[in-house]
Amino acid sequence: MSTGTPRSLPSSGQKSLQDICHPLSAEESARSCSPDTLNTSNPGEKDRSLPNGTPVDTASPASSSSLLNRLQLDDDLDGETRDLFVTVDDPKKHVSTMETYITYRVCTKTTRTEFDFSEYSVRRRYQDFDWLRNRLEDSQPTHLIPPLPEKFVMKGVVDRFSEEFVETRRKALDKFLKRVADHPVLSFNEHFNAFLSAKDLNKRQGLALLTKMGESVKYVTGGYKLRGRPMEFAAMGEYLDIFTQKLGTIDRIAQRIIKEQSEYLMELREYSPVYTSWTSFEEDLHEPLEGVAGCVSNCTSALDELTEDMSEDFLPVLKEYVLYIESMKNVLKKRDQVQAEYETKLEAVVFREDKKTPVPTDVEKCQDRVECFNADLKADWDRWQNNKRQDFRQLLTGMANKNIQYYEKCLAAWESLIPLLQDKQEAKGETN
Amino acid sequence: MADSGSEDIAVIGNTDLTPSESENNIKNTMVEKGTNLLKRMEISVAEAEKRTGKNAVNMQETYTVYLVETRALDATSEGTTPVPDSLWRRYSEFELLKNYLLVTYPFLVVPPLPEKRAEFVWHKLSADNMDPDFVERRRVGLENFLLRVASHPALSNDKIFYSFLTEENGWKETVFETGFQAKADSRLKALNATFRVKNADKRFADMKHYGDELQSVISQLLRVRARAADRLYGVYKVHGNYGRVFSEWSAIEKEMGDGLQSAGHHMDAYAASVDDILEEEEHYADQLKEYLFYADAFRAVCRKHELTQYELEMAGQDLTSKKQQQEELATGTVRTFSLKGMTSKLFGQETPEQREAKLKMLETQIEEGEELVKERNAECEEFVKSAWVDIERFKEQKDHDLREALISYAIMQISMCKKGIQVWNNAKECFSKM
């Protein structure tokens, strides 16, 4: 299982993936989005069949517009009702004549009935994660999709196959899947299910969807100014802008601290040997000097650890959040697009017809879509805020802990030195 | 005291003294054999003051003077509360005192003065001589110098040192009257000239080597320490930026706001704490610096020993050649090729009278030479004896002091770690409440 080929073979999959259409992703889907049809399954589902005969209905909670789901979402935040656990581990390097790449093991444990088994273990490479994220973004356009670590790394600066890089990426991929798995809507997504359980991914499916997606972009690219962007979304945008700024500053500070610490480390590495060289020509002071040398070198390795922890655990989380904010901004932008579409249509109607004729259903549906989107976005926003709060609490407490540990190690080293220095002193005083 | 030029040095210090001080001085002479001055007198450099005046070339200059306070700890003056005597001294006067001691006691490891200009400091610390921190550190250093001299078994009984502590006016003239400078000049010339000792004393050669090593290792240590201090300063101060950004960030957060805001304050406190830490560490650097300069004084003793040894060897060589000449004259044989041999061959033999006169002269020269060698030998032996005693004393003092310095350094590091733990614990509490 663990050595499963990452390349997709169209016919060999346990489940073949099909396009899952979202109300916003295609024209025809607009029908299903009116408030009175909220609880019906998405139109795309009719075409969808799963080879293993899993009832199609079970996938229905994945509908982004399910009111039930949105309510569940808030309860879910504490993680008490979690029934899907995903971890990414065991990176492996694959070398073929064509390319060299890393695969990661994705382990799943679940009690959900959508899954045939309670446990899965598959191997996926970065491309597959990327595919999953694209599928999620296409099929769940009203939702905030967690970010993936950046695909491109500066060549030459970072070794893509180095242990540190792979480990940092593994952590980020793990975080990504966990965020999706904890999401009450995304975690029910068909593509996600396939990603976790299918032996081979059929990634060709869904290509057609990409072309469809291009349509709604025009409303924004046309430089359309929203008339009435609700205050709360405007506030979200502003919040994200300031938060991005602050995060950038924190990132710069953290990098600067790491730089200063590494330079301090370099000096400390010289400091201890000077004491050692001093011991070579002292008799009475031999031991005390040796003790100080040992102490300094203990503190040096403690600092080395702290610096490493900071650059491996602290910085990547900040980076993830920068990307997370980007994802959030994207969703906000898409919401604006949908609203723009609605406003344009509404304007056209108002301009054409007199006020007594009812607004065409087409426009009404458009309005529903905006409302749908707003509701999804608000739920995701709250979820995101909550995640952010937890993540930063954890991140900053972690930073404080690392520093406390560093000082405690140094403290222990120096405290153990004191009796060594003093005992000698007293012994000497007695002989005198 | 310029008018008392003809007086003996030993007496000079005693003129113009108050009765109680005279008494002290009598005691002073009494204890000359053993106990040091510190047992009888409290010495401190109480304060520093900035002054402006005209210097020798009539230029306005600003300088610092230090208040030297002394108080007799006398059993006899128990009834009357002794009022501390105080006088102002400039750094240059301390320097003069030290130079006098160096020349007068070549066989002693004379305590060093604190540095004239700040060296081995991390860049945030001002290297300005008028900087209050520097002046304060120097005040401590100068006091330490006086205490070191006053507790030295031999130096503490020096009359010039005593008058440095007790006579504000005319002290400089007194020092110059000792003529130490003339001695200093000739000695210095000899020291600068390269000379090679034939029979070097192994012990002193080893000691000199030790002095070299000590000096080099301490200066290396100080250099690395200063650089590390710079970096440590950077690490702490950059954390201060968190303070600002947390506080700005807290403005846009609801639940997290308070925690962030107060964590920011702790980060500010963390950044500020480095100033005290490094100021304290500077004390350790000063202790090391004292021994860096001590190493120099130590090497000076070894070098002066070499000089004494060299002078002895030269005197011995001179005597040997005189004796050889005498032998040649007496026997008429020329053992070695010499200019004299050449001239006698070219211009014929000397008259017996001439030879007689020459022999006589050589005889007296040999006598003198023998006397000189004896003298030099005794001098050298005396030097070795006194120097060795002082070197042993110095080594003991050094081991003790440096051990103390290391202990206080460790204590300092402990307090720094505790401060760090406390600040981060405070911050952690704020973070965990977010």
HADDOCK unambig.tbl for C-alpha pairs under 7 A between the chains (distance, minus, plus):
assign (segid A and resid 239 and name CA) (segid B and resid 252 and name CA) 6.86 0.50 0.50
assign (segid A and resid 246 and name CA) (segid B and resid 245 and name CA) 6.44 0.50 0.50
assign (segid A and resid 246 and name CA) (segid B and resid 249 and name CA) 6.28 0.50 0.50
assign (segid A and resid 250 and name CA) (segid B and resid 242 and name CA) 6.90 0.50 0.50
assign (segid A and resid 253 and name CA) (segid B and resid 238 and name CA) 6.72 0.50 0.50
assign (segid A and resid 253 and name CA) (segid B and resid 241 and name CA) 6.85 0.50 0.50
assign (segid A and resid 257 and name CA) (segid B and resid 235 and name CA) 5.67 0.50 0.50
assign (segid A and resid 257 and name CA) (segid B and resid 238 and name CA) 6.17 0.50 0.50
assign (segid A and resid 260 and name CA) (segid B and resid 231 and name CA) 6.14 0.50 0.50
assign (segid A and resid 260 and name CA) (segid B and resid 234 and name CA) 6.13 0.50 0.50
assign (segid A and resid 260 and name CA) (segid B and resid 235 and name CA) 5.41 0.50 0.50
assign (segid A and resid 261 and name CA) (segid B and resid 235 and name CA) 6.04 0.50 0.50
assign (segid A and resid 263 and name CA) (segid B and resid 231 and name CA) 6.55 0.50 0.50
assign (segid A and resid 264 and name CA) (segid B and resid 228 and name CA) 5.69 0.50 0.50
assign (segid A and resid 264 and name CA) (segid B and resid 231 and name CA) 4.90 0.50 0.50
assign (segid A and resid 264 and name CA) (segid B and resid 232 and name CA) 6.23 0.50 0.50
assign (segid A and resid 267 and name CA) (segid B and resid 224 and name CA) 6.44 0.50 0.50
assign (segid A and resid 267 and name CA) (segid B and resid 227 and name CA) 6.73 0.50 0.50
assign (segid A and resid 267 and name CA) (segid B and resid 228 and name CA) 5.33 0.50 0.50
assign (segid A and resid 268 and name CA) (segid B and resid 228 and name CA) 6.55 0.50 0.50
assign (segid A and resid 271 and name CA) (segid B and resid 221 and name CA) 6.85 0.50 0.50
assign (segid A and resid 271 and name CA) (segid B and resid 224 and name CA) 6.03 0.50 0.50
assign (segid A and resid 271 and name CA) (segid B and resid 225 and name CA) 6.99 0.50 0.50
assign (segid A and resid 274 and name CA) (segid B and resid 217 and name CA) 6.78 0.50 0.50
assign (segid A and resid 274 and name CA) (segid B and resid 221 and name CA) 6.11 0.50 0.50
assign (segid A and resid 278 and name CA) (segid B and resid 217 and name CA) 6.29 0.50 0.50
assign (segid A and resid 284 and name CA) (segid B and resid 399 and name CA) 6.55 0.50 0.50
assign (segid A and resid 285 and name CA) (segid B and resid 399 and name CA) 6.24 0.50 0.50
assign (segid A and resid 288 and name CA) (segid B and resid 403 and name CA) 6.98 0.50 0.50
assign (segid A and resid 389 and name CA) (segid B and resid 256 and name CA) 6.97 0.50 0.50
assign (segid A and resid 393 and name CA) (segid B and resid 431 and name CA) 5.59 0.50 0.50
assign (segid A and resid 393 and name CA) (segid B and resid 432 and name CA) 5.82 0.50 0.50
assign (segid A and resid 393 and name CA) (segid B and resid 434 and name CA) 5.99 0.50 0.50
assign (segid A and resid 396 and name CA) (segid B and resid 431 and name CA) 6.15 0.50 0.50
assign (segid A and resid 397 and name CA) (segid B and resid 428 and name CA) 5.18 0.50 0.50
assign (segid A and resid 397 and name CA) (segid B and resid 431 and name CA) 5.55 0.50 0.50
assign (segid A and resid 397 and name CA) (segid B and resid 432 and name CA) 6.10 0.50 0.50
assign (segid A and resid 400 and name CA) (segid B and resid 424 and name CA) 5.32 0.50 0.50
assign (segid A and resid 400 and name CA) (segid B and resid 425 and name CA) 6.96 0.50 0.50
assign (segid A and resid 400 and name CA) (segid B and resid 427 and name CA) 6.75 0.50 0.50
assign (segid A and resid 400 and name CA) (segid B and resid 428 and name CA) 5.39 0.50 0.50
assign (segid A and resid 403 and name CA) (segid B and resid 424 and name CA) 6.78 0.50 0.50
assign (segid A and resid 404 and name CA) (segid B and resid 421 and name CA) 5.04 0.50 0.50
assign (segid A and resid 404 and name CA) (segid B and resid 424 and name CA) 6.07 0.50 0.50
assign (segid A and resid 407 and name CA) (segid B and resid 417 and name CA) 5.05 0.50 0.50
assign (segid A and resid 407 and name CA) (segid B and resid 420 and name CA) 6.38 0.50 0.50
assign (segid A and resid 407 and name CA) (segid B and resid 421 and name CA) 6.00 0.50 0.50
assign (segid A and resid 408 and name CA) (segid B and resid 417 and name CA) 6.94 0.50 0.50
assign (segid A and resid 410 and name CA) (segid B and resid 417 and name CA) 6.72 0.50 0.50
assign (segid A and resid 411 and name CA) (segid B and resid 414 and name CA) 5.45 0.50 0.50
assign (segid A and resid 411 and name CA) (segid B and resid 417 and name CA) 5.54 0.50 0.50
assign (segid A and resid 414 and name CA) (segid B and resid 410 and name CA) 5.75 0.50 0.50
assign (segid A and resid 414 and name CA) (segid B and resid 413 and name CA) 6.92 0.50 0.50
assign (segid A and resid 414 and name CA) (segid B and resid 414 and name CA) 6.15 0.50 0.50
assign (segid A and resid 415 and name CA) (segid B and resid 414 and name CA) 6.78 0.50 0.50
assign (segid A and resid 418 and name CA) (segid B and resid 407 and name CA) 6.47 0.50 0.50
assign (segid A and resid 418 and name CA) (segid B and resid 410 and name CA) 6.86 0.50 0.50
assign (segid A and resid 421 and name CA) (segid B and resid 407 and name CA) 6.48 0.50 0.50
